[in-house]
Amino acid sequence: MTQISEKCYYVISMNHTRREDRYVLLWRPDDRGYTFRTSTAGKYREALIRAYLGYYNTGCAAIAVPCDVIDPLTVMTTPRDQYDGPDGPALLNTRANWKILLANMIEPPKHVPEPQYKGAPRRKETA
């Protein structure tokens, strides 16, 4: 009998990834902090993400993107990138990568995502 494994997702932090960050910030396992490296990021089951879309895929705070979309896009960090541990795979914070992330979200979120990367439009301040 063949087992079908459930798709897994990384949760991208929209509100903590800043334009000056070299890498996109991911959620750690069990909603416990953030990391730049996919090797230390949480891999969230599709059923969990779908059950709590308003939390994991809001558009303004977070988006959920399949691991199999992100993993091939990663690069190895360098020794000077010792943000949160030893070198490991991370996703560069670029316009090209954000286009792929936004095109592969689990569902269209309630809020329109406004990713921050070098060259991204500045967020409008609300009164």
Secondary structure, 3 states (H helix, E strand, C coil): CCCCCCCEEEEEECCCCCCCCCECCEECHHHCCEECEHHHCCCEEHHHHHHCHHHHCCCCCEEEEEHHHHHHHCEECCHHHCCCCCCCEECECCHHHHHHHHHCCCCCCCCCCCCCCCCCCCCCCCC
